[in-house]
C-alpha cells in the first residue's frame, strides 16, 4: 500500500465516520475530522516534497 492509497483511504473513512458515527455513538463522529486532516496532510506533504 502506498502513502497515496493510505491517504485516500483515510479521507474516505474520515468522510464516512461522522455520518455513521453520529447515528451510533457521538465520540466516533469526532474521529472522522481527524482522519480527514491526517489524510489531507499526507497528500499535501507528499506533493510538497515531490515524491
C-alpha positions, -999 to +999 in steps of 0.1 A: +000+000+000+014+033-010+011+065+010-013+079-016-036+049-012-034+052+026-042+089+025-072+083+002-085+055+024-082+079+054-101+106+036-129+082+027-131+068+062-130+103+076-158+114+054-180+084+063-173+083+101-192+115+110-223+103+091-222+068+106-207+079+140-235+103+149-260+075+144-243+050+166-221+069+192-212+105+193-174+101+201-170+081+169-181+112+150-150+132+162-126+107+147-138+115+111-124+150+110-091+138+125-088+112+097-097+138+071-070+161+084-044+133+085-052+121+050-050+157+037-017+162+054-003+130+039-014+141+004-001+176+009+033+167+023+037+140-005+030+166-032+052+192-014+083+171-014+077+158-049+079+121-041 
